């Protein structure tokens, strides 16, 4: 389904990002994965085999993003699919928010998404697909989640604006969301090498396995030409009952 497509997965060296990268590799994609730790990158690439190359990059830093896409331009010449993974943010209540916490959540989940998408566009052509994986935090009201809510709402608004900006380029951008608590648990629980198959969530519960399977299948669908008519949409995976 994704044969011969060059695919970038940010945060693809561990957790849910690695599971997504492996699924897309199994679908025939040629993977580039990023992560902040060299050892995790090397481990992930070894497990993905010839399907992938790894680049150490901190997507909260514009210089790292620019270096990443310069390398992709040199080694691959293009990118067909970009999958942006969310940061596994630690919830923090009002009254305990520090400047460093604020910067991390906003830099990874708003700044990082913005500059990753912007840097990808010159290397993408007609039929390109951008998939931003996130959660329903913007529509939820959960304890200690105000900053994460704000970051997710910002990304939703950005995507709506980007539809107008990239208009007739033939490049699609869509959101894939699930419950914010589920996303965080999958990011933390899904470890490299802990799974036996592409639709397993390691040692997690049956619910986690089912949720991860839904996310992987939906991501592959949005990345493929089968979703060529879908643009600017937000799809939902798993149990996404909002709390008000």
PERAWO-V606551 format. One record per pair of residues at least 12 apart in sequence whose C-alpha atoms are under 8 Angstrom apart, sorted by sequence separation. I is the first residue (numbers start at 1). GAP is how many residues later the second one is. D is the distance in Angstrom with one decimal. If there is no record, write none. Layout:
# PERAWO-V606551
I&GAP&D  I&GAP&D
This chain:
# PERAWO-V606551
9&12&6.3  21&12&7.4  42&12&7.1  137&12&4.8  138&12&6.6  189&12&7.7  190&12&6.1  200&12&7.1  41&13&5.7  55&13&7.0  117&13&7.6  138&13&7.9  189&13&7.6  199&13&6.7  200&13&6.9  41&14&7.1  138&14&5.4  159&14&7.1  189&14&7.9  190&14&7.9  199&14&4.8  41&15&7.0  137&15&6.2  138&15&4.7  159&15&7.5  186&15&7.7  189&15&7.1  198&15&7.8  89&16&6.5  136&16&7.6  137&16&7.6  135&17&7.3  199&17&7.4  38&18&6.1  87&18&7.6  134&18&7.3  33&19&7.1  35&19&7.9  37&19&6.4  156&19&7.9  218&19&7.7  13&20&6.3  31&20&5.9  32&20&5.5  33&20&6.4  34&20&5.8  35&20&6.9  36&20&5.4  12&21&4.9  13&21&6.1  14&21&7.7  30&21&5.4  31&21&4.3  32&21&5.0  33&21&4.9  34&21&5.0  35&21&5.2  36&21&5.5  87&21&6.3  2&22&7.2  7&22&6.3  9&22&7.3  11&22&6.8  12&22&5.6  13&22&5.4  29&22&7.2  30&22&6.1  31&22&6.4  32&22&5.7  33&22&6.3  34&22&5.6  35&22&5.7  36&22&5.5  86&22&7.6  87&22&6.5  186&22&7.2  215&22&6.0  5&23&7.6  6&23&6.2  7&23&5.9  8&23&5.9  9&23&6.3  10&23&5.8  11&23&5.2  12&23&6.4  25&23&7.5  32&23&7.3  34&23&5.8  35&23&6.9  86&23&6.3  214&23&6.0  3&24&6.7  4&24&6.7  5&24&5.1  6&24&4.8  7&24&4.9  8&24&4.7  9&24&4.9  10&24&4.9  11&24&5.0  214&24&6.9  2&25&5.4  3&25&4.1  4&25&5.9  5&25&6.0  6&25&6.2  7&25&6.1  8&25&5.8  9&25&6.6  10&25&6.9  11&25&8.0  1&26&5.6  2&26&5.0  3&26&5.2  4&26&6.4  6&26&7.6  8&26&8.0  14&26&6.8  18&26&7.2  22&26&6.5  25&26&5.9  182&26&7.9  186&26&7.5  211&26&6.9  1&27&6.7  2&27&5.0  3&27&7.7  13&27&5.8  25&27&7.7  211&27&5.3  13&28&5.2  210&28&7.9  84&29&6.9  13&30&7.9  14&30&7.2  13&31&5.4  13&32&7.8  82&35&7.8  82&38&7.6  176&39&7.8  13&41&7.9  79&41&7.3  106&41&7.9  110&41&6.0  130&41&7.5  132&41&7.6  134&41&7.1  135&41&7.4  136&41&5.8  105&42&7.1  109&42&6.0  110&42&7.8  113&42&7.7  128&42&6.8  129&42&5.7  130&42&6.0  131&42&5.9  132&42&6.3  133&42&5.9  134&42&6.1  135&42&4.2  136&42&5.7  137&42&7.1  176&42&7.7  80&43&8.0  81&43&8.0  105&43&6.8  109&43&7.3  126&43&6.2  127&43&5.4  128&43&4.6  129&43&4.8  130&43&4.5  131&43&5.2  132&43&4.9  133&43&4.8  134&43&4.8  135&43&4.5  136&43&5.4  137&43&5.6  176&43&7.4  60&44&7.8  79&44&5.6  80&44&5.7  110&44&6.7  114&44&7.9  125&44&7.2  126&44&4.2  127&44&5.6  128&44&6.2  129&44&5.9  130&44&6.4  131&44&5.9  132&44&6.2  133&44&6.0  134&44&6.8  135&44&5.4  136&44&5.9  78&45&4.7  79&45&5.5  80&45&7.2  102&45&7.2  106&45&6.0  110&45&6.2  125&45&6.8  126&45&5.6  127&45&7.2  129&45&8.0  131&45&7.0  135&45&4.8  61&46&8.0  77&46&7.1  78&46&6.1  84&46&7.8  86&46&8.0  105&46&7.1  109&46&7.6  125&46&6.5  134&46&7.7  60&47&5.0  80&47&7.6  81&47&5.8  82&47&6.5  83&47&6.0  84&47&6.3  85&47&6.5  86&47&6.3  124&47&7.3  60&48&4.8  80&48&4.9  81&48&4.8  82&48&4.8  83&48&4.8  84&48&4.8  85&48&5.3  86&48&5.7  135&48&6.7  174&48&7.5  10&49&7.8  59&49&6.4  79&49&7.8  80&49&6.5  81&49&5.8  82&49&6.2  83&49&5.8  84&49&6.1  85&49&7.0  134&49&7.4  62&50&7.6  65&50&7.2  69&50&6.7  73&50&7.1  81&50&7.7  83&50&7.2  93&50&7.0  94&50&7.0  60&51&6.4  61&51&7.2  65&51&6.3  69&51&6.9  93&51&3.9  60&52&4.7  92&52&4.6  93&52&6.8  94&52&7.6  59&53&5.0  62&53&6.7  66&53&6.8  91&53&5.1  92&53&6.4  93&53&7.3  59&54&7.9  65&54&7.3  91&54&5.3  92&54&7.9  92&55&7.9  172&56&7.7  174&56&7.6  59&57&7.3  91&57&7.5  174&57&5.8  175&57&7.5  177&57&6.9  172&58&7.2  173&58&5.6  174&58&5.0  175&58&6.2  176&58&5.7  177&58&6.1  178&58&5.5  89&59&7.4  172&59&5.1  173&59&5.6  174&59&5.1  175&59&4.5  176&59&4.9  177&59&4.8  178&59&5.1  179&59&7.4  172&60&7.2  173&60&7.8  174&60&6.0  175&60&6.2  176&60&5.8  177&60&6.2  178&60&6.0  179&60&6.5  174&61&7.8  176&61&7.3  178&61&6.9  179&61&5.1  178&62&5.7  179&62&7.6  17&68&6.3  163&68&7.6  163&69&6.1  6&70&7.6  8&71&7.1  6&72&7.1  7&72&6.1  10&72&8.0  160&72&6.4  6&73&5.0  7&73&5.9  8&73&6.2  9&73&6.1  10&73&6.4  11&73&7.5  12&73&7.7  159&73&6.6  5&74&7.6  6&74&5.2  7&74&4.6  8&74&4.8  9&74&4.7  10&74&5.3  11&74&5.9  5&75&5.7  6&75&6.4  7&75&5.8  8&75&6.1  9&75&6.1  10&75&5.8  11&75&8.0  5&76&7.2  7&76&7.6  9&76&7.2  131&88&7.1  131&91&6.8  131&92&6.8  129&93&7.3  130&93&7.2  129&94&5.6  88&95&8.0  89&95&7.4  129&95&7.7  88&96&5.6  127&98&7.3  88&99&6.3  88&100&7.5  127&101&7.0  141&101&7.8  142&101&7.2  140&102&5.3  141&102&5.6  139&103&6.6  140&103&5.3  141&103&5.6  136&104&7.1  139&104&8.0  140&104&6.4  136&106&7.8  81&142&6.1  47&146&7.7  44&148&6.9  43&149&7.9  16&170&5.9  17&170&7.6  15&171&7.0  16&171&4.9  19&171&7.6  15&172&4.7  16&172&8.0  15&173&6.2  19&173&8.0  15&174&6.8  16&174&5.7  18&174&6.9  15&175&4.6  16&175&7.8  23&175&5.8  14&176&7.7  15&176&5.1  22&176&6.9  14&177&6.2  15&177&6.7  14&178&5.9  19&179&6.9  23&193&6.4  27&193&7.7  16&196&7.9  20&196&5.6  24&196&6.2  19&197&7.5  23&197&7.4  20&199&7.5  2&218&7.9  2&221&7.7  2&222&5.9  1&223&6.3  1&224&7.9
